[in-house]
Amino acid sequence: MDDITTRCIDIIAKSKSIPADTVTLASTFDELNIDSLDKINISFEVEEAFSIEIPDDALSTLKTVGDMVEGVTRLRAAQTTITTP
């Protein structure tokens, strides 16, 4: 697993007080009992951990842990592209 995946899984596991090894990229937020408020709180932690800003409308499209990891990866790549001369 890469760093983004590991950190996202750790944040999600910690927020729900579950073992990180029970969370996979295929885990859905429904399976993990993550409701909309949990999703908002997790997004704040992810934003802080990766120094990114997740658009509010993007939260509603996230259904799995893999979706979140993919979104963070995309936002980080866009950030690098913008800041690189």
C-alpha positions as CSV (number, residue, x, y, z in Angstrom):
1,M,0.0,0.0,0.0
2,D,1.2,3.5,-0.7
3,D,1.4,6.3,1.8
4,I,-1.9,7.9,0.8
5,T,-3.8,4.7,1.1
6,T,-2.2,3.8,4.5
7,R,-2.9,7.3,5.9
8,C,-6.5,7.4,4.6
9,I,-7.2,3.9,6.1
10,D,-5.6,4.9,9.4
11,I,-7.8,8.1,9.6
12,I,-11.0,6.2,8.8
13,A,-10.2,3.4,11.2
14,K,-9.3,5.8,14.0
15,S,-12.5,7.8,13.5
16,K,-14.6,4.7,13.8
17,S,-12.5,3.0,16.5
18,I,-11.9,-0.1,14.3
19,P,-8.7,-2.0,13.5
20,A,-7.1,-0.6,10.3
21,D,-6.5,-4.1,9.0
22,T,-10.3,-4.5,8.6
23,V,-10.5,-1.5,6.2
24,T,-9.8,-2.1,2.5
25,L,-10.0,0.0,-0.6
26,A,-13.2,-2.0,-1.5
27,S,-14.8,-1.2,1.9
28,T,-17.9,1.0,1.5
29,F,-18.7,3.7,3.9
30,D,-22.0,2.0,4.5
31,E,-20.2,-1.2,5.5
32,L,-18.0,0.8,7.9
33,N,-21.1,2.6,9.3
34,I,-19.8,6.0,8.2
35,D,-22.7,8.4,7.9
36,S,-22.7,11.9,6.4
37,L,-21.4,13.6,9.6
38,D,-18.6,11.0,9.9
39,K,-17.7,11.6,6.3
40,I,-17.4,15.4,6.9
41,N,-15.2,14.8,10.0
42,I,-13.0,12.3,8.1
43,S,-12.7,14.8,5.2
44,F,-11.5,17.5,7.6
45,E,-8.8,15.1,8.9
46,V,-7.8,14.1,5.4
47,E,-7.6,17.7,4.3
48,E,-5.3,18.5,7.2
49,A,-3.2,15.4,6.8
50,F,-2.5,16.0,3.1
51,S,-2.8,19.8,2.9
52,I,-5.5,19.7,0.4
53,E,-9.1,21.0,0.0
54,I,-11.8,18.6,-0.8
55,P,-14.7,20.2,-2.7
56,D,-18.0,20.0,-0.8
57,D,-19.8,18.4,-3.8
58,A,-17.1,15.7,-4.0
59,L,-18.1,14.3,-0.6
60,S,-21.4,13.0,-1.9
61,T,-19.7,11.0,-4.7
62,L,-17.5,9.1,-2.3
63,K,-18.8,5.6,-1.7
64,T,-15.7,3.5,-0.9
65,V,-12.4,3.9,0.8
66,G,-10.9,3.5,-2.7
67,D,-12.9,6.5,-3.9
68,M,-11.4,8.6,-1.2
69,V,-7.8,7.5,-1.9
70,E,-8.3,8.1,-5.6
71,G,-9.7,11.6,-4.9
72,V,-6.8,12.5,-2.5
73,T,-4.3,11.2,-5.1
74,R,-5.9,13.4,-7.8
75,L,-6.0,16.5,-5.6
76,R,-2.4,16.0,-4.6
77,A,-1.3,15.5,-8.2
78,A,-3.2,18.7,-9.2
79,Q,-1.5,20.6,-6.4
80,T,1.9,19.5,-7.5
81,T,1.2,20.5,-11.1
82,I,0.1,23.9,-10.0
83,T,3.1,24.6,-7.7
84,T,5.8,23.2,-10.0
85,P,7.4,25.8,-12.2
